[in-house]
Amino acid sequence: MIPADAASRHRNTIGVGKLMGGERTSLRATALVLYSFQLHLSSIVYFPAIRRKSPAKDLKPIK
């Protein structure tokens, strides 16, 4: 939840990125995407045996 004072302070800004802190937020979001992609790659590298033993129908997409 966004605090009421923060919402009123940023009520005239446009976009979620500006609401959450402007340019620095976009950099943090990019870092988060890269970190999630790194976790996805490491899950493929470190757990290949689990993925091979599991039937394809039982594998769930990573969210």
PDB file of N, CA, C and O in Angstrom:
ATOM      1  N   MET A   1       0.842  -1.203   0.000  1.00  0.00           N
ATOM      2  CA  MET A   1       0.000   0.000   0.000  1.00  0.00           C
ATOM      3  C   MET A   1       0.878   1.254   0.000  1.00  0.00           C
ATOM      4  O   MET A   1       1.932   1.290   0.635  1.00  0.00           O
ATOM      5  N   ILE A   2       0.430   2.262  -0.714  1.00  0.00           N
ATOM      6  CA  ILE A   2       1.151   3.529  -0.755  1.00  0.00           C
ATOM      7  C   ILE A   2       0.639   4.400   0.387  1.00  0.00           C
ATOM      8  O   ILE A   2      -0.572   4.564   0.533  1.00  0.00           O
ATOM      9  N   PRO A   3       1.537   4.964   1.202  1.00  0.00           N
ATOM     10  CA  PRO A   3       1.086   5.843   2.287  1.00  0.00           C
ATOM     11  C   PRO A   3       0.287   7.017   1.738  1.00  0.00           C
ATOM     12  O   PRO A   3       0.512   7.460   0.612  1.00  0.00           O
ATOM     13  N   ALA A   4      -0.649   7.516   2.544  1.00  0.00           N
ATOM     14  CA  ALA A   4      -1.529   8.585   2.072  1.00  0.00           C
ATOM     15  C   ALA A   4      -0.735   9.845   1.747  1.00  0.00           C
ATOM     16  O   ALA A   4      -1.030  10.534   0.770  1.00  0.00           O
ATOM     17  N   ASP A   5       0.285  10.151   2.575  1.00  0.00           N
ATOM     18  CA  ASP A   5       1.049  11.375   2.316  1.00  0.00           C
ATOM     19  C   ASP A   5       1.855  11.242   1.026  1.00  0.00           C
ATOM     20  O   ASP A   5       1.997  12.211   0.280  1.00  0.00           O
ATOM     21  N   ALA A   6       2.381  10.048   0.760  1.00  0.00           N
ATOM     22  CA  ALA A   6       3.133   9.842  -0.477  1.00  0.00           C
ATOM     23  C   ALA A   6       2.201   9.928  -1.678  1.00  0.00           C
ATOM     24  O   ALA A   6       2.570  10.480  -2.714  1.00  0.00           O
ATOM     25  N   ALA A   7       0.983   9.380  -1.541  1.00  0.00           N
ATOM     26  CA  ALA A   7       0.035   9.420  -2.649  1.00  0.00           C
ATOM     27  C   ALA A   7      -0.368  10.861  -2.947  1.00  0.00           C
ATOM     28  O   ALA A   7      -0.478  11.249  -4.110  1.00  0.00           O
ATOM     29  N   SER A   8      -0.590  11.656  -1.897  1.00  0.00           N
ATOM     30  CA  SER A   8      -0.978  13.044  -2.124  1.00  0.00           C
ATOM     31  C   SER A   8       0.201  13.855  -2.651  1.00  0.00           C
ATOM     32  O   SER A   8       0.016  14.791  -3.428  1.00  0.00           O
ATOM     33  N   ARG A   9       1.402  13.499  -2.231  1.00  0.00           N
ATOM     34  CA  ARG A   9       2.578  14.237  -2.678  1.00  0.00           C
ATOM     35  C   ARG A   9       2.839  13.981  -4.164  1.00  0.00           C
ATOM     36  O   ARG A   9       3.337  14.858  -4.870  1.00  0.00           O
ATOM     37  N   HIS A  10       2.499  12.767  -4.640  1.00  0.00           N
ATOM     38  CA  HIS A  10       2.787  12.397  -6.023  1.00  0.00           C
ATOM     39  C   HIS A  10       1.522  12.315  -6.874  1.00  0.00           C
ATOM     40  O   HIS A  10       1.526  11.661  -7.918  1.00  0.00           O
ATOM     41  N   ARG A  11       0.448  12.963  -6.448  1.00  0.00           N
ATOM     42  CA  ARG A  11      -0.814  12.786  -7.165  1.00  0.00           C
ATOM     43  C   ARG A  11      -0.777  13.406  -8.554  1.00  0.00           C
ATOM     44  O   ARG A  11      -1.607  13.060  -9.396  1.00  0.00           O
ATOM     45  N   ASN A  12       0.158  14.312  -8.820  1.00  0.00           N
ATOM     46  CA  ASN A  12       0.208  14.958 -10.127  1.00  0.00           C
ATOM     47  C   ASN A  12       1.226  14.315 -11.060  1.00  0.00           C
ATOM     48  O   ASN A  12       1.357  14.739 -12.209  1.00  0.00           O
ATOM     49  N   THR A  13       1.943  13.312 -10.598  1.00  0.00           N
ATOM     50  CA  THR A  13       2.921  12.664 -11.464  1.00  0.00           C
ATOM     51  C   THR A  13       2.234  11.607 -12.318  1.00  0.00           C
ATOM     52  O   THR A  13       1.173  11.097 -11.961  1.00  0.00           O
ATOM     53  N   ILE A  14       2.845  11.291 -13.437  1.00  0.00           N
ATOM     54  CA  ILE A  14       2.269  10.325 -14.369  1.00  0.00           C
ATOM     55  C   ILE A  14       3.170   9.098 -14.410  1.00  0.00           C
ATOM     56  O   ILE A  14       4.381   9.220 -14.589  1.00  0.00           O
ATOM     57  N   GLY A  15       2.585   7.920 -14.247  1.00  0.00           N
ATOM     58  CA  GLY A  15       3.347   6.686 -14.404  1.00  0.00           C
ATOM     59  C   GLY A  15       3.756   6.088 -13.079  1.00  0.00           C
ATOM     60  O   GLY A  15       3.985   6.797 -12.099  1.00  0.00           O
ATOM     61  N   VAL A  16       3.844   4.769 -13.065  1.00  0.00           N
ATOM     62  CA  VAL A  16       4.195   4.058 -11.843  1.00  0.00           C
ATOM     63  C   VAL A  16       5.648   4.316 -11.473  1.00  0.00           C
ATOM     64  O   VAL A  16       5.974   4.436 -10.292  1.00  0.00           O
ATOM     65  N   GLY A  17       6.531   4.403 -12.477  1.00  0.00           N
ATOM     66  CA  GLY A  17       7.952   4.622 -12.196  1.00  0.00           C
ATOM     67  C   GLY A  17       8.180   5.941 -11.480  1.00  0.00           C
ATOM     68  O   GLY A  17       8.953   6.002 -10.524  1.00  0.00           O
ATOM     69  N   LYS A  18       7.506   7.011 -11.938  1.00  0.00           N
ATOM     70  CA  LYS A  18       7.672   8.298 -11.280  1.00  0.00           C
ATOM     71  C   LYS A  18       7.055   8.267  -9.888  1.00  0.00           C
ATOM     72  O   LYS A  18       7.557   8.904  -8.962  1.00  0.00           O
ATOM     73  N   LEU A  19       5.962   7.523  -9.748  1.00  0.00           N
ATOM     74  CA  LEU A  19       5.309   7.441  -8.450  1.00  0.00           C
ATOM     75  C   LEU A  19       6.216   6.749  -7.436  1.00  0.00           C
ATOM     76  O   LEU A  19       6.195   7.073  -6.249  1.00  0.00           O
ATOM     77  N   MET A  20       7.010   5.792  -7.915  1.00  0.00           N
ATOM     78  CA  MET A  20       7.844   5.011  -7.005  1.00  0.00           C
ATOM     79  C   MET A  20       9.264   5.546  -6.894  1.00  0.00           C
ATOM     80  O   MET A  20      10.089   4.931  -6.218  1.00  0.00           O
ATOM     81  N   GLY A  21       9.575   6.656  -7.524  1.00  0.00           N
ATOM     82  CA  GLY A  21      10.891   7.229  -7.290  1.00  0.00           C
ATOM     83  C   GLY A  21      11.636   7.648  -8.539  1.00  0.00           C
ATOM     84  O   GLY A  21      12.824   7.961  -8.456  1.00  0.00           O
ATOM     85  N   GLY A  22      10.990   7.668  -9.693  1.00  0.00           N
ATOM     86  CA  GLY A  22      11.624   8.224 -10.870  1.00  0.00           C
ATOM     87  C   GLY A  22      12.657   7.313 -11.504  1.00  0.00           C
ATOM     88  O   GLY A  22      12.454   6.104 -11.619  1.00  0.00           O
ATOM     89  N   GLU A  23      13.773   7.912 -11.917  1.00  0.00           N
ATOM     90  CA  GLU A  23      14.770   7.183 -12.696  1.00  0.00           C
ATOM     91  C   GLU A  23      15.382   6.040 -11.895  1.00  0.00           C
ATOM     92  O   GLU A  23      15.650   4.971 -12.443  1.00  0.00           O
ATOM     93  N   ARG A  24      15.605   6.258 -10.606  1.00  0.00           N
ATOM     94  CA  ARG A  24      16.259   5.216  -9.813  1.00  0.00           C
ATOM     95  C   ARG A  24      15.401   3.960  -9.737  1.00  0.00           C
ATOM     96  O   ARG A  24      15.926   2.850  -9.658  1.00  0.00           O
ATOM     97  N   THR A  25      14.093   4.132  -9.760  1.00  0.00           N
ATOM     98  CA  THR A  25      13.213   2.965  -9.717  1.00  0.00           C
ATOM     99  C   THR A  25      13.367   2.122 -10.973  1.00  0.00           C
ATOM    100  O   THR A  25      13.349   0.893 -10.901  1.00  0.00           O
ATOM    101  N   SER A  26      13.519   2.774 -12.130  1.00  0.00           N
ATOM    102  CA  SER A  26      13.687   2.006 -13.361  1.00  0.00           C
ATOM    103  C   SER A  26      14.994   1.222 -13.318  1.00  0.00           C
ATOM    104  O   SER A  26      15.064   0.102 -13.824  1.00  0.00           O
ATOM    105  N   LEU A  27      16.027   1.807 -12.716  1.00  0.00           N
ATOM    106  CA  LEU A  27      17.293   1.076 -12.583  1.00  0.00           C
ATOM    107  C   LEU A  27      17.118  -0.115 -11.654  1.00  0.00           C
ATOM    108  O   LEU A  27      17.635  -1.198 -11.928  1.00  0.00           O
ATOM    109  N   ARG A  28      16.391   0.077 -10.554  1.00  0.00           N
ATOM    110  CA  ARG A  28      16.164  -1.045  -9.638  1.00  0.00           C
ATOM    111  C   ARG A  28      15.331  -2.123 -10.316  1.00  0.00           C
ATOM    112  O   ARG A  28      15.577  -3.313 -10.116  1.00  0.00           O
ATOM    113  N   ALA A  29      14.352  -1.720 -11.112  1.00  0.00           N
ATOM    114  CA  ALA A  29      13.529  -2.708 -11.807  1.00  0.00           C
ATOM    115  C   ALA A  29      14.365  -3.503 -12.803  1.00  0.00           C
ATOM    116  O   ALA A  29      14.191  -4.714 -12.939  1.00  0.00           O
ATOM    117  N   THR A  30      15.271  -2.821 -13.500  1.00  0.00           N
ATOM    118  CA  THR A  30      16.151  -3.516 -14.443  1.00  0.00           C
ATOM    119  C   THR A  30      17.036  -4.503 -13.706  1.00  0.00           C
ATOM    120  O   THR A  30      17.227  -5.631 -14.161  1.00  0.00           O
ATOM    121  N   ALA A  31      17.581  -4.083 -12.559  1.00  0.00           N
ATOM    122  CA  ALA A  31      18.425  -4.980 -11.772  1.00  0.00           C
ATOM    123  C   ALA A  31      17.621  -6.182 -11.286  1.00  0.00           C
ATOM    124  O   ALA A  31      18.132  -7.301 -11.251  1.00  0.00           O
ATOM    125  N   LEU A  32      16.368  -5.951 -10.913  1.00  0.00           N
ATOM    126  CA  LEU A  32      15.521  -7.050 -10.444  1.00  0.00           C
ATOM    127  C   LEU A  32      15.246  -8.042 -11.566  1.00  0.00           C
ATOM    128  O   LEU A  32      15.242  -9.252 -11.341  1.00  0.00           O
ATOM    129  N   VAL A  33      15.015  -7.532 -12.777  1.00  0.00           N
ATOM    130  CA  VAL A  33      14.785  -8.420 -13.917  1.00  0.00           C
ATOM    131  C   VAL A  33      16.024  -9.249 -14.203  1.00  0.00           C
ATOM    132  O   VAL A  33      15.927 -10.453 -14.441  1.00  0.00           O
ATOM    133  N   LEU A  34      17.198  -8.607 -14.182  1.00  0.00           N
ATOM    134  CA  LEU A  34      18.441  -9.342 -14.438  1.00  0.00           C
ATOM    135  C   LEU A  34      18.683 -10.379 -13.350  1.00  0.00           C
ATOM    136  O   LEU A  34      19.132 -11.488 -13.640  1.00  0.00           O
ATOM    137  N   TYR A  35      18.385 -10.025 -12.086  1.00  0.00           N
ATOM    138  CA  TYR A  35      18.570 -10.966 -10.986  1.00  0.00           C
ATOM    139  C   TYR A  35      17.622 -12.157 -11.128  1.00  0.00           C
ATOM    140  O   TYR A  35      18.016 -13.296 -10.880  1.00  0.00           O
ATOM    141  N   SER A  36      16.384 -11.897 -11.523  1.00  0.00           N
ATOM    142  CA  SER A  36      15.434 -12.992 -11.720  1.00  0.00           C
ATOM    143  C   SER A  36      15.880 -13.901 -12.856  1.00  0.00           C
ATOM    144  O   SER A  36      15.742 -15.121 -12.778  1.00  0.00           O
ATOM    145  N   PHE A  37      16.423 -13.291 -13.926  1.00  0.00           N
ATOM    146  CA  PHE A  37      16.908 -14.091 -15.052  1.00  0.00           C
ATOM    147  C   PHE A  37      18.103 -14.936 -14.619  1.00  0.00           C
ATOM    148  O   PHE A  37      18.253 -16.077 -15.056  1.00  0.00           O
ATOM    149  N   GLN A  38      18.962 -14.368 -13.750  1.00  0.00           N
ATOM    150  CA  GLN A  38      20.106 -15.123 -13.234  1.00  0.00           C
ATOM    151  C   GLN A  38      19.629 -16.311 -12.398  1.00  0.00           C
ATOM    152  O   GLN A  38      20.190 -17.402 -12.494  1.00  0.00           O
ATOM    153  N   LEU A  39      18.602 -16.104 -11.585  1.00  0.00           N
ATOM    154  CA  LEU A  39      18.051 -17.207 -10.801  1.00  0.00           C
ATOM    155  C   LEU A  39      17.466 -18.275 -11.712  1.00  0.00           C
ATOM    156  O   LEU A  39      17.593 -19.467 -11.432  1.00  0.00           O
ATOM    157  N   HIS A  40      16.827 -17.858 -12.800  1.00  0.00           N
ATOM    158  CA  HIS A  40      16.252 -18.811 -13.745  1.00  0.00           C
ATOM    159  C   HIS A  40      17.359 -19.650 -14.378  1.00  0.00           C
ATOM    160  O   HIS A  40      17.225 -20.867 -14.501  1.00  0.00           O
ATOM    161  N   LEU A  41      18.457 -18.998 -14.781  1.00  0.00           N
ATOM    162  CA  LEU A  41      19.572 -19.732 -15.387  1.00  0.00           C
ATOM    163  C   LEU A  41      20.208 -20.676 -14.372  1.00  0.00           C
ATOM    164  O   LEU A  41      20.534 -21.816 -14.703  1.00  0.00           O
ATOM    165  N   SER A  42      20.387 -20.204 -13.126  1.00  0.00           N
ATOM    166  CA  SER A  42      21.023 -21.056 -12.123  1.00  0.00           C
ATOM    167  C   SER A  42      20.137 -22.251 -11.788  1.00  0.00           C
ATOM    168  O   SER A  42      20.643 -23.325 -11.464  1.00  0.00           O
ATOM    169  N   SER A  43      18.811 -22.071 -11.863  1.00  0.00           N
ATOM    170  CA  SER A  43      17.927 -23.211 -11.604  1.00  0.00           C
ATOM    171  C   SER A  43      18.081 -24.260 -12.700  1.00  0.00           C
ATOM    172  O   SER A  43      17.972 -25.458 -12.438  1.00  0.00           O
ATOM    173  N   ILE A  44      18.336 -23.808 -13.932  1.00  0.00           N
ATOM    174  CA  ILE A  44      18.559 -24.761 -15.020  1.00  0.00           C
ATOM    175  C   ILE A  44      19.910 -25.452 -14.844  1.00  0.00           C
ATOM    176  O   ILE A  44      20.040 -26.647 -15.108  1.00  0.00           O
ATOM    177  N   VAL A  45      20.919 -24.693 -14.396  1.00  0.00           N
ATOM    178  CA  VAL A  45      22.272 -25.251 -14.287  1.00  0.00           C
ATOM    179  C   VAL A  45      22.374 -26.206 -13.108  1.00  0.00           C
ATOM    180  O   VAL A  45      22.942 -27.290 -13.238  1.00  0.00           O
ATOM    181  N   TYR A  46      21.826 -25.813 -11.951  1.00  0.00           N
ATOM    182  CA  TYR A  46      22.073 -26.578 -10.729  1.00  0.00           C
ATOM    183  C   TYR A  46      21.071 -27.698 -10.494  1.00  0.00           C
ATOM    184  O   TYR A  46      21.334 -28.594  -9.692  1.00  0.00           O
ATOM    185  N   PHE A  47      19.933 -27.670 -11.169  1.00  0.00           N
ATOM    186  CA  PHE A  47      18.949 -28.720 -10.943  1.00  0.00           C
ATOM    187  C   PHE A  47      18.553 -29.418 -12.243  1.00  0.00           C
ATOM    188  O   PHE A  47      17.362 -29.591 -12.502  1.00  0.00           O
ATOM    189  N   PRO A  48      19.524 -29.824 -13.067  1.00  0.00           N
ATOM    190  CA  PRO A  48      19.135 -30.482 -14.318  1.00  0.00           C
ATOM    191  C   PRO A  48      18.563 -31.873 -14.077  1.00  0.00           C
ATOM    192  O   PRO A  48      17.700 -32.333 -14.825  1.00  0.00           O
ATOM    193  N   ALA A  49      19.048 -32.549 -13.023  1.00  0.00           N
ATOM    194  CA  ALA A  49      18.578 -33.906 -12.755  1.00  0.00           C
ATOM    195  C   ALA A  49      17.092 -33.888 -12.382  1.00  0.00           C
ATOM    196  O   ALA A  49      16.331 -34.753 -12.816  1.00  0.00           O
ATOM    197  N   ILE A  50      16.686 -32.908 -11.582  1.00  0.00           N
ATOM    198  CA  ILE A  50      15.285 -32.810 -11.181  1.00  0.00           C
ATOM    199  C   ILE A  50      14.419 -32.541 -12.410  1.00  0.00           C
ATOM    200  O   ILE A  50      13.334 -33.107 -12.548  1.00  0.00           O
ATOM    201  N   ARG A  51      14.902 -31.676 -13.299  1.00  0.00           N
ATOM    202  CA  ARG A  51      14.124 -31.364 -14.495  1.00  0.00           C
ATOM    203  C   ARG A  51      14.047 -32.571 -15.423  1.00  0.00           C
ATOM    204  O   ARG A  51      13.024 -32.774 -16.077  1.00  0.00           O
ATOM    205  N   ARG A  52      15.110 -33.381 -15.495  1.00  0.00           N
ATOM    206  CA  ARG A  52      15.074 -34.539 -16.387  1.00  0.00           C
ATOM    207  C   ARG A  52      14.163 -35.629 -15.838  1.00  0.00           C
ATOM    208  O   ARG A  52      13.468 -36.299 -16.601  1.00  0.00           O
ATOM    209  N   LYS A  53      14.163 -35.814 -14.504  1.00  0.00           N
ATOM    210  CA  LYS A  53      13.344 -36.878 -13.920  1.00  0.00           C
ATOM    211  C   LYS A  53      11.858 -36.535 -13.953  1.00  0.00           C
ATOM    212  O   LYS A  53      11.010 -37.427 -13.975  1.00  0.00           O
ATOM    213  N   SER A  54      11.547 -35.244 -13.956  1.00  0.00           N
ATOM    214  CA  SER A  54      10.139 -34.846 -13.933  1.00  0.00           C
ATOM    215  C   SER A  54       9.549 -34.934 -15.329  1.00  0.00           C
ATOM    216  O   SER A  54      10.186 -34.510 -16.293  1.00  0.00           O
ATOM    217  N   PRO A  55       8.350 -35.474 -15.458  1.00  0.00           N
ATOM    218  CA  PRO A  55       7.664 -35.440 -16.755  1.00  0.00           C
ATOM    219  C   PRO A  55       7.385 -33.998 -17.159  1.00  0.00           C
ATOM    220  O   PRO A  55       7.209 -33.126 -16.308  1.00  0.00           O
ATOM    221  N   ALA A  56       7.350 -33.761 -18.445  1.00  0.00           N
ATOM    222  CA  ALA A  56       7.152 -32.390 -18.926  1.00  0.00           C
ATOM    223  C   ALA A  56       5.806 -31.829 -18.466  1.00  0.00           C
ATOM    224  O   ALA A  56       5.682 -30.627 -18.232  1.00  0.00           O
ATOM    225  N   LYS A  57       4.801 -32.694 -18.336  1.00  0.00           N
ATOM    226  CA  LYS A  57       3.476 -32.197 -17.953  1.00  0.00           C
ATOM    227  C   LYS A  57       3.445 -31.734 -16.495  1.00  0.00           C
ATOM    228  O   LYS A  57       2.582 -30.942 -16.119  1.00  0.00           O
ATOM    229  N   ASP A  58       4.389 -32.226 -15.662  1.00  0.00           N
ATOM    230  CA  ASP A  58       4.406 -31.829 -14.255  1.00  0.00           C
ATOM    231  C   ASP A  58       5.220 -30.568 -14.016  1.00  0.00           C
ATOM    232  O   ASP A  58       5.166 -30.010 -12.920  1.00  0.00           O
ATOM    233  N   LEU A  59       5.974 -30.099 -15.011  1.00  0.00           N
ATOM    234  CA  LEU A  59       6.771 -28.892 -14.821  1.00  0.00           C
ATOM    235  C   LEU A  59       5.863 -27.677 -14.890  1.00  0.00           C
ATOM    236  O   LEU A  59       5.051 -27.544 -15.805  1.00  0.00           O
ATOM    237  N   LYS A  60       6.011 -26.791 -13.908  1.00  0.00           N
ATOM    238  CA  LYS A  60       5.221 -25.567 -13.899  1.00  0.00           C
ATOM    239  C   LYS A  60       6.104 -24.412 -14.355  1.00  0.00           C
ATOM    240  O   LYS A  60       7.292 -24.390 -14.032  1.00  0.00           O
ATOM    241  N   PRO A  61       5.551 -23.446 -15.102  1.00  0.00           N
ATOM    242  CA  PRO A  61       6.357 -22.298 -15.544  1.00  0.00           C
ATOM    243  C   PRO A  61       6.820 -21.472 -14.353  1.00  0.00           C
ATOM    244  O   PRO A  61       6.102 -21.329 -13.363  1.00  0.00           O
ATOM    245  N   ILE A  62       8.013 -20.936 -14.460  1.00  0.00           N
ATOM    246  CA  ILE A  62       8.558 -20.104 -13.390  1.00  0.00           C
ATOM    247  C   ILE A  62       7.915 -18.724 -13.470  1.00  0.00           C
ATOM    248  O   ILE A  62       7.894 -18.093 -14.527  1.00  0.00           O
ATOM    249  N   LYS A  63       7.392 -18.267 -12.336  1.00  0.00           N
ATOM    250  CA  LYS A  63       6.733 -16.963 -12.332  1.00  0.00           C
ATOM    251  C   LYS A  63       7.624 -15.940 -11.646  1.00  0.00           C
ATOM    252  O   LYS A  63       7.252 -14.772 -11.537  1.00  0.00           O
TER     253      LYS A  63
END
